[in-house]
Amino acid sequence: MKPEELPAHDEYGRLLEDRGVWRQATTLEAAGELTARWLEGGSSYQPGHFAPGFDPETVALAAVLAELNRNGLFTKESQPGILADGAAQREYVTGFCSAGTAGELLALSTHTELVTVAHAPGEASSAAIPVTLAGTEVTTVLGSSENPVDEAQIRDWADETNDALALLLADSWYLEILDPVWGRNGVLLPAVLQALKGAGPP
């Protein structure tokens, strides 16, 4: 096959050239920087996100999420708070970080309303805190560890990034931070960013 005949995108529409840089990302800092670039529109590839871009509801959060990624939290998932048309969401963000950063973010639960669920490396937990409702049906919960804790999960991360990063994530803390107030925005992410920057209580 000639070079010009090689596919430019994977089956999800993600640019393969953007995927290539993830092969070199072997630290949480590097993963955070690449995630920030994706949130700013500079990349169409994000590991584990099987589309070239993020969901429309993330647009309003993208700038501050990029800052979180550049300050020690490699984010995995997030959503804004919503109260409308029978739907309800609590704002939350999840991600991987070092033990020191986990301690700073866990402390948010001691001096704010925010709830931080911290999962130690290798921990397999299965709590269920509702964060999304469709009518009376719970459609999204937090509380389960997302660290790669078995061979299959580590292989999935390695396939999407590289072996070194997959093993690092397996040895990192995984945090889930939520605002307990349904539909509220503007409290959680600024507080998380302030904690990451070591600025003390918000």
C-alpha positions in Angstrom: 0.0 0.0 0.0 1.3 3.4 -1.0 1.7 6.1 1.7 -1.0 8.2 0.1 -3.4 5.2 0.3 -3.0 4.8 4.1 -6.1 5.9 6.1 -5.9 9.3 7.8 -8.5 8.4 10.4 -9.5 5.5 12.5 -13.0 3.9 12.5 -14.2 6.5 14.9 -13.1 9.5 12.8 -10.1 10.3 15.0 -7.0 11.5 13.2 -4.3 8.8 13.3 -1.6 11.5 13.3 -3.0 12.8 16.6 -3.1 9.3 18.0 0.6 9.0 17.2 1.6 11.6 19.8 -0.1 9.5 22.5 2.4 6.7 21.8 5.1 9.1 23.4 3.0 10.2 26.4 4.5 8.3 29.4 3.7 10.7 32.3 0.5 12.1 33.8 1.7 15.5 32.8 2.1 14.6 29.2 -1.3 12.9 29.1 -2.8 16.0 30.7 -1.2 18.3 28.1 -2.5 16.2 25.2 -6.0 16.2 26.8 -5.9 20.0 27.2 -5.0 20.3 23.5 -8.0 18.1 22.6 -10.3 20.2 24.8 -9.0 23.3 23.0 -9.6 21.9 19.6 -6.0 21.1 18.7 -6.4 17.4 18.4 -9.1 14.9 17.3 -7.8 12.0 19.3 -8.6 11.3 23.0 -8.0 7.8 24.4 -11.2 6.0 25.4 -13.4 8.7 23.7 -14.6 7.0 20.5 -15.4 10.2 18.5 -13.2 13.0 17.1 -14.6 15.6 19.4 -16.3 16.0 22.8 -20.1 16.2 23.5 -21.8 19.5 23.1 -22.5 19.8 26.8 -18.7 19.9 27.4 -18.2 23.1 25.4 -18.9 25.3 28.3 -16.5 23.3 30.5 -13.7 22.8 28.1 -11.5 25.8 29.0 -11.4 25.1 32.7 -11.0 21.3 32.1 -8.0 22.1 30.0 -6.6 24.0 33.0 -7.2 21.1 35.3 -5.3 18.8 32.9 -2.3 21.2 33.0 -2.3 21.3 36.8 -2.1 17.7 37.8 -5.4 16.0 37.0 -5.6 13.9 33.9 -9.3 14.0 33.4 -11.3 11.1 32.2 -15.0 12.2 32.4 -17.1 15.2 33.3 -20.5 16.6 33.0 -22.2 20.0 33.8 -25.1 20.4 36.2 -28.5 20.3 34.5 -32.1 20.7 35.6 -34.5 20.7 32.6 -37.2 18.7 30.8 -37.3 15.9 33.3 -33.6 15.4 33.3 -31.2 16.2 36.2 -27.4 16.1 36.4 -24.9 16.8 39.1 -21.7 18.5 37.9 -18.7 16.2 38.2 -15.2 15.5 37.0 -13.1 12.4 37.3 -9.4 11.7 36.6 -6.1 10.2 37.4 -3.5 11.9 39.6 -0.6 11.4 42.0 -1.0 10.5 45.7 -0.1 14.1 46.7 -2.7 15.6 44.4 -5.3 13.0 45.6 -4.7 14.3 49.1 -5.3 17.9 48.1 -8.5 17.1 46.3 -9.8 14.8 49.0 -9.4 17.7 51.4 -12.1 19.6 49.4 -14.6 17.4 51.1 -13.5 18.7 54.5 -14.0 22.4 53.9 -16.6 22.6 51.0 -19.9 20.9 50.1 -18.1 19.0 47.3 -17.8 15.3 47.5 -14.5 13.6 46.6 -14.3 9.8 46.1 -10.7 8.6 46.0 -9.6 5.2 44.8 -6.2 4.0 45.6 -4.1 2.3 42.9 -5.3 -1.2 42.3 -8.5 -0.7 44.3 -11.6 -2.3 42.8 -14.7 -0.6 44.3 -18.3 -0.5 43.2 -20.2 2.1 45.1 -23.1 3.9 43.3 -23.7 7.7 43.8 -26.4 8.9 41.3 -25.3 11.9 39.2 -27.7 11.7 36.2 -31.5 11.2 36.2 -33.9 10.7 33.3 -37.2 11.3 35.0 -37.0 8.9 38.0 -34.5 6.6 36.4 -30.8 6.7 37.5 -28.7 6.7 34.3 -25.2 7.5 35.6 -23.5 6.8 38.9 -20.1 7.5 40.4 -18.2 5.5 43.0 -16.6 2.7 40.9 -12.8 2.6 40.4 -11.7 3.2 36.9 -8.0 2.4 37.4 -6.9 -0.4 35.1 -6.8 -3.2 37.6 -6.8 -6.2 35.4 -4.8 -7.3 32.4 -7.7 -6.6 29.9 -8.1 -3.1 31.2 -4.4 -2.4 31.1 -4.3 -3.8 27.5 -7.2 -1.5 26.4 -5.3 1.6 27.7 -2.1 0.3 26.1 -3.8 -0.1 22.8 -5.2 3.4 23.0 -1.9 5.0 24.3 1.2 2.9 25.1 2.3 0.3 27.6 4.2 2.7 29.9 1.2 5.0 30.4 -1.2 2.1 30.9 1.0 0.8 33.7 1.3 4.3 35.2 -2.5 4.7 35.3 -2.8 1.3 37.0 -0.5 2.7 39.7 -2.2 6.2 40.0 -5.0 7.4 42.1 -8.4 7.8 40.5 -10.7 10.5 41.8 -14.3 11.3 41.3 -15.4 14.8 42.5 -19.0 15.9 42.4 -21.2 18.8 43.4 -24.0 17.4 45.5 -26.4 20.1 44.4 -28.4 19.0 41.3 -28.2 21.4 38.4 -25.5 23.7 39.9 -22.5 24.9 37.9 -19.7 27.2 38.6 -18.7 25.9 42.0 -17.0 22.5 41.4 -14.4 23.2 38.7 -13.1 26.5 40.1 -12.6 24.8 43.5 -10.8 21.8 42.0 -8.5 24.1 40.0 -7.8 26.2 43.1 -6.9 23.0 45.1 -4.7 21.8 42.3 -2.8 25.1 42.3 -2.4 24.8 46.0 -4.2 28.1 46.7 -6.0 26.8 49.8 -9.7 26.8 50.6 -11.9 28.6 48.0 
